Every structure is written in structure tokens, then in C-alpha cells.
């Protein structure tokens, strides 16, 4: 009798909606589904979602994929959950929400974040980050001060992924150390910072038990099996936050490997054997389940400049003309709005364009493409200066990775081959984490087997011609006091 291959599911609870992907052991996606979520944004900076909607949407997506698979759905052996990092909610003893979830981009806890940066110096300096309002721990401190009755009534302080895990297997009190990072979990000591929590009068007993990503948590409950169509034999596995799961989907899991996600902004995710210290707090790192570190940083610069300056243009036609012009004579730092986060921190930074005529849109368009790539090159130089290894090709995802011309210009400026993965959804990364628990000896092996490339772009032989413009770009940043 022929052995039937196992299938693995990943659930992504994102800001806009829930996505589910099911893949086989070779990484072929055999089913996928999505469902929207509603977000409530208030004038005072509060951003909330209803945790019940997460579960309803997840069940809807799981029913869709199991119905698509038919009898094959019985072969789903394990699944993992990924979600937004820093999102927090309160649950009662039965796992029911006691109010809306506070989303990662909610701004109510700015004062609490500033306070934590003063009183949790030892923790944040060892782990190399600074608290801001997007973190879970400031939100918990805000709840302790402004919603004390609700916090007192809660049995669980839960992350978004914990809600889905609990609904699937009945365990609402277990989380992974990736989702727990922004709630203050100490990734070096692998424990909650008990003294700090006690000093702040925060309830350690309500925080989840934390395990490594890929750790089996429990089997699907009978009720969840009926609600989703999943087999009772399916195992729920601890996942990772959405950024880490997307990095895994992109194939960057070995030390020295990096992924650039070029969308509205430019996000960097890498792997390091060590945890270098960034005194400016620009880089923070998750912990790899195999003992490495997963540093990440984000620039405020990216594709937003193209959307703002060329909203209805034929970008493919502009790309073709830009490739002929590049390298152009104009220098551009294409920041929209004000303030930069990485590779330099400057709250007053603003974008600039010099050397382009107002009646030459192709020159401006070319300068934007090159400016993002120059900033990307500076970012990787900064990572190396901080002590992070950058080895071999760079993986890339996001809307910018769909432009062959932009890929070529970036490869030339970086002096490195760019690899475009076939799948970069966080849900696919979660499916890989699930597969690593049962079908492979670890996450690296699972990723190597399941991640595939769509294509790759190597630097052209004459790529050195971008060196002089890059130096002019650096000089322009230095003139404005952005870098030294």
C-alpha cells in the first residue's frame, strides 16, 4: 500500500484578515483560503479588533481548505499559528475575551513604554531593543493602570496566536517565545522578568507558559474538529510572530542569510549566530528555535514614494525607461513623511531629490528606484558594522520584488544576487514550522526542503558604475546630518 504524505497547515492572523495555507512535505501548496477582519481605529490612537472575529475567521478558512481537500484533509498532521507581534487581549478561564484586543499599532501606551525604557534598562539592553507603544508589555502596564477590574477578572493575558491555539486544542495558557518577546519575555534567560513584573505589580500568573516555536502543544479538540473540518489526529504546534514566519517562508533561516521585504517601507530580517548589541536600539532580535538569533529592523523608506509620486502611472513602462537611464545623475532619499528608523535614527529626517529637472519625470522615477537601493546597501553595511554577518545572496519579497527592473538595479547596487522565493506568506511559514515538528529534524531542514525560488537576479558585469553615485548618496545624507 502506498504511504500517503502528510500535510501541514499554517494560520496567519493578520491585520486585514486571516489566511490559511496547507502544504505537503515538499512545500507544494495544496489549498489556501482567506477571510477579512474588521479593525476599529479611534481618534485618540486606540486600535482594536474583536478576538471572537479571529476565531470565526480562522474556522471559516479552515473549513474552506478542508472542504477543498476533501478526503485528503485527513492527512493534515499538524498546524501552527502566526499573528501580529505586540497584539494583546484578556481572556476568562474559558478562553472568552473580556473586551477588545489592543492591536500592535495602538498608541495608548506611549507613556508606559517610556517608563519601561527607564525602569527595564537591564532587560532591554541585554536584548538590544527599546520599548515603544507597539510592544505588549506597555499595553499590559496600561491595562493594570486604566482597566484594573478587567485585568483582575482575566485568567489569561493572551497574544493573538494564543487565542487561536486555545480554540484549536483547549490550551489558552501556552505561547511561543516569538509572540512573547514584546510582552517582555527574556529570550536569554528563557523566563519572564519576574522581579520587573513584581516591581510593576503585573500579574505573572496570568501570563502564558512559554515554549520554543515548533513545540507540540496538543491535539485538536472534538469541538474544534467539528468547527473546522480538521482531523482529530492533527497536532497544534507553537508558531512564531508574522514577521518571523514570513522570513521562514522566504527561506532565510541559516546564519548570515537575510530577507529584504520591499513594500510601502523596507523591512530587513536576518539570521545571526550571535546577538550583537546596537546602542541605538535600531535592531531587535527574536530567538531562532535552533539557537540562532533573528535580527530585524525597518526603514521608513520604501515603495511609498512611487505610490505618492506616480499614483496612476504605467510602472512597467517607467521601469523600462529607468533601466536605460540608470545610473542616473539625480540623487534621491525617497522618504515620505518625516522620520527615519533604520539604518539611521532621525525623527526630523525628510526626503530629498537633487539633480533632477522638474520636467523630467523619468529622472525622478529612476532616482527613487536607486535611492531605495542605496538605502538598502547602507542598511546591510550597518548590519555588518554592528557585527552581523551578511553572507551570500539576499532574499527579497514584497511588491518591489515584482519589478524585474527594480530587482536588477538593487542587485547591481548591492553587488549581490537577489533571490525571489516562490511563497512569502506568513501562513506558509507557519506551515513549515508545523512540518518541522513532525516531518523534519528541525526548522532549517524543513525550510530547505519546502522553500523554493521563483527566480534570481545577479548583478550585471558593469555594476561597479553605481559605486560613485552611492558615495554621493552617502555624502548627501551626511550634509543633512542624517549620518556621520
PyMOL commands that set and color helices and strands:
alter all, ss='L'
color gray80, all
select helices_A, chain A and resi 51-75+110-119+121-127+136-146+148-153+160-169+177-183+194-199+204-206+222-228+242-249+304-309+315-325+361-386+399-402+404-414+426-438+443-450+463-479
alter helices_A, ss='H'
color red, helices_A
select strands_A, chain A and resi 7-13+17-24+29-36+40-41+47-49+76-83+88-91+101-102+156-159+174-176+209-211+216-219+235-237+258-262+266-270+284-287+293-299+331-340+346-354+394-397+418-421+453-457
alter strands_A, ss='S'
color yellow, strands_A
deselect
rebuild
show_as cartoon
